Amino acid sequence: MRERLARHWRVLATGLSFVAFGAAALLLRLLVFPPLSLLARRRARRVALARTAIRLVLRAYIELMRLLGVLRYDIRGIDKLARGGLLIVANHPTLIDAIFLMAFVKRADCIVKAELWNNPFTRGPVRAAGYIKNGGGAELVDACIASLREGNNLIIFPEGTRTGSDGVIMLKRGAANIALRGARDMTPVLIRCQPLTLGKGEKWWRVPPRRVRFDIEVQDDLAVRDCIPGGVSEVMAARALTAYLQQYFMVKYERHA
């Protein structure tokens, strides 16, 4: 009976968490960002303040979920993300991976899907923060490289979507193209959630039998030049780097299983 009641509470607490997320996004849009546009005339300053506000709100949001009993978490190696201009690449098992990273990474930038750019709840924050709209093509890569050169920490999920239910990590070449064209090493972040929740295709109310635990570990930088063969074209280098990174995450993930 106790386990059953605990599970019912986690369903309710998860629903409350989603409501809180939407409410926080609307409050930022209506009460926080309009004054920022008046106080900070320069766009760069407005964007920096907006990103700081979002980071603090997301940090509070994670703590809310922890206090409600939805999750626990442990983050290791976070000091490695205190630098600037990092290309942060992470695996993507759950819906809230980006929330965790953006809550703990200062000067975070990210690629936002078009539906979030136009969503009534999220469009205010993502536009005020000047995140990169996922338009695809060379323009997207150029925007990412420009963000890195400005000293932002760019968060990328190379899978492009959440990991499938089979657990197989399949990467796209976007992150590799950014790393190669921008001459940037990569800072991998391994995200693990046990038991898995909010995975691809899962309904939010199908909570696991026990409270989930997120283990997030920042790995040492990967030097791009050590991950690809020499004397190959940019296209072949991107393929090789993507294959290397995919194998890297698969091995790390299985080792932590």
C-alpha positions in Angstrom: 0.0 0.0 0.0 2.8 2.4 0.9 4.6 1.8 -2.5 1.3 2.3 -4.3 0.6 5.6 -2.6 4.2 6.7 -3.2 3.8 6.0 -6.9 0.5 7.9 -7.1 2.2 10.9 -5.4 5.0 10.8 -8.0 2.4 11.0 -10.8 0.8 14.0 -9.1 4.2 15.6 -8.4 5.3 15.1 -12.0 2.2 16.8 -13.2 2.8 19.6 -10.8 6.3 19.9 -12.1 5.1 20.3 -15.7 2.6 23.0 -14.5 5.3 24.8 -12.6 7.6 24.8 -15.7 4.9 26.4 -17.9 4.1 28.9 -15.2 7.7 29.9 -14.7 8.2 30.3 -18.5 5.1 32.6 -18.6 6.3 34.6 -15.6 9.7 35.1 -17.2 8.1 36.3 -20.4 5.6 38.7 -18.8 7.4 39.9 -15.6 11.1 39.5 -16.1 12.1 40.1 -19.7 10.1 43.3 -20.4 12.0 45.2 -17.7 15.3 43.8 -18.9 14.6 45.2 -22.4 14.3 48.7 -20.7 17.2 48.4 -18.4 19.7 46.9 -20.8 19.8 48.7 -24.1 22.6 46.6 -25.7 21.3 43.3 -27.1 24.4 41.4 -25.8 23.7 42.6 -22.3 20.0 41.7 -22.5 20.8 38.3 -23.7 23.3 37.7 -21.0 20.9 38.8 -18.3 18.1 36.7 -19.8 20.3 33.6 -19.8 21.3 34.2 -16.2 17.6 34.5 -15.2 16.8 31.3 -17.0 19.7 29.4 -15.4 18.6 30.5 -11.9 14.9 29.6 -12.6 15.9 26.2 -14.0 18.1 25.5 -11.0 15.2 26.3 -8.7 13.0 24.1 -10.8 15.3 21.1 -10.4 15.3 21.7 -6.7 11.5 21.8 -6.7 11.4 18.4 -8.4 13.9 17.0 -5.9 11.8 18.3 -2.9 8.6 16.9 -4.5 10.3 13.5 -4.6 10.3 13.2 -8.4 14.0 12.7 -8.7 17.4 12.7 -7.1 20.6 13.7 -8.8 24.4 13.7 -8.6 26.7 15.8 -10.8 30.4 15.1 -11.0 33.1 17.2 -12.7 31.0 20.3 -12.9 34.1 22.5 -12.3 35.2 21.5 -15.8 32.3 23.5 -17.2 33.4 26.7 -15.5 35.4 27.7 -18.5 34.1 29.7 -21.5 33.7 28.8 -25.2 33.1 25.1 -24.6 31.4 22.8 -27.1 29.5 20.5 -24.7 28.2 17.3 -26.2 25.9 15.0 -24.2 23.8 11.9 -24.7 20.1 12.4 -24.4 18.1 9.7 -22.5 15.3 11.9 -21.1 13.1 14.9 -21.8 14.8 17.0 -19.1 18.5 16.6 -19.9 18.8 20.1 -21.3 17.2 21.5 -18.2 19.9 20.0 -16.0 22.7 21.2 -18.2 21.3 24.7 -18.6 20.7 25.0 -14.9 24.4 24.4 -14.1 26.3 25.8 -17.0 27.0 29.5 -17.0 26.7 31.4 -20.3 24.9 28.4 -21.8 23.7 28.5 -25.4 21.8 25.8 -27.2 19.9 24.9 -30.4 16.2 25.2 -30.1 13.6 23.3 -32.2 11.2 25.4 -34.2 8.2 24.2 -32.2 9.7 25.5 -29.0 10.6 28.8 -30.7 6.9 29.3 -31.4 5.4 27.6 -28.4 3.4 30.1 -26.2 5.1 28.9 -23.0 8.7 28.7 -24.2 9.0 31.3 -27.0 9.4 34.1 -24.5 12.5 32.7 -22.8 14.1 31.2 -25.9 13.8 34.4 -27.9 14.9 36.7 -25.0 17.9 34.4 -24.4 18.8 34.5 -28.1 19.2 30.8 -28.4 20.0 29.3 -31.9 17.0 28.3 -33.9 17.3 25.0 -35.6 17.1 25.9 -39.2 19.6 23.3 -40.4 22.3 23.7 -43.0 25.5 25.7 -43.1 23.8 28.7 -41.5 23.1 26.7 -38.3 26.8 25.6 -38.1 27.9 29.1 -38.7 25.6 30.4 -35.9 27.0 27.8 -33.5 30.6 28.7 -34.3 29.9 32.4 -33.8 28.3 31.6 -30.4 31.4 29.7 -29.3 33.7 32.5 -30.5 31.7 34.9 -28.3 32.7 32.8 -25.3 29.4 31.0 -24.9 29.2 27.4 -23.8 27.3 25.6 -26.5 25.2 22.6 -25.4 24.7 20.0 -28.2 22.8 16.7 -28.1 24.4 15.0 -31.2 21.6 12.4 -31.4 19.2 15.2 -32.3 16.5 13.6 -30.3 16.1 11.4 -27.2 17.7 8.0 -27.3 15.3 5.3 -28.5 13.8 2.6 -26.2 16.4 0.1 -27.3 19.1 2.3 -25.7 21.2 2.5 -28.9 22.9 5.8 -29.2 22.9 7.0 -32.9 24.6 10.4 -33.5 24.2 12.8 -36.4 27.0 14.8 -37.8 26.1 18.3 -36.7 28.3 18.3 -33.6 31.3 17.0 -35.6 30.8 19.7 -38.2 30.8 22.4 -35.6 33.9 21.0 -33.9 35.8 20.7 -37.2 34.8 23.9 -38.8 35.1 25.8 -35.5 38.4 24.1 -34.6 37.0 23.2 -31.1 37.7 20.3 -28.9 34.6 18.7 -27.3 33.6 18.4 -23.6 31.5 15.2 -23.3 28.8 14.9 -20.6 27.5 11.4 -19.7 23.8 11.5 -18.5 22.3 8.4 -16.9 18.8 8.1 -15.5 17.8 5.0 -13.4 15.1 3.9 -13.7 14.5 5.6 -17.0 11.7 8.1 -17.2 10.5 10.6 -19.8 12.2 8.7 -22.5 11.4 8.9 -26.2 7.7 8.1 -26.7 6.9 7.7 -23.0 3.9 9.4 -21.5 4.7 11.7 -18.5 2.3 9.9 -16.2 3.9 6.5 -16.6 6.3 7.0 -13.7 8.8 4.3 -12.7 8.2 2.1 -9.6 10.6 4.2 -7.6 12.1 7.7 -7.6 14.5 8.2 -10.4 18.2 9.2 -10.0 20.1 11.2 -12.5 23.9 10.7 -12.6 25.6 13.3 -14.7 29.4 13.2 -15.2 31.5 15.7 -17.1 34.3 13.9 -18.9 37.7 15.2 -19.9 37.9 17.1 -23.1 38.3 15.2 -26.4 40.9 16.6 -28.7 39.4 16.5 -32.1 42.7 16.0 -33.9 43.2 12.7 -31.9 39.8 11.3 -32.9 40.2 11.5 -36.7 42.7 10.2 -39.3 44.9 12.7 -41.0 44.8 13.9 -44.6 41.1 13.2 -45.1 38.4 15.6 -46.5 36.2 17.5 -44.2 33.3 15.3 -45.0 35.2 12.1 -44.2 36.6 13.8 -41.0 33.1 14.6 -39.9 32.0 11.0 -40.5 35.0 9.6 -38.6 34.6 12.0 -35.7 30.9 11.2 -35.4 31.7 7.4 -35.4 34.3 8.0 -32.7 32.0 10.0 -30.6 29.2 7.5 -31.0 31.4 4.6 -29.9 32.7 6.8 -27.0 29.2 7.3 -25.6 28.2 3.7 -26.1 31.2 2.4 -24.3 30.9 4.9 -21.5 27.1 4.3 -21.1 27.5 0.5 -21.0 30.4 0.8 -18.5 28.1 2.7 -16.1 25.2 0.3 -16.5 
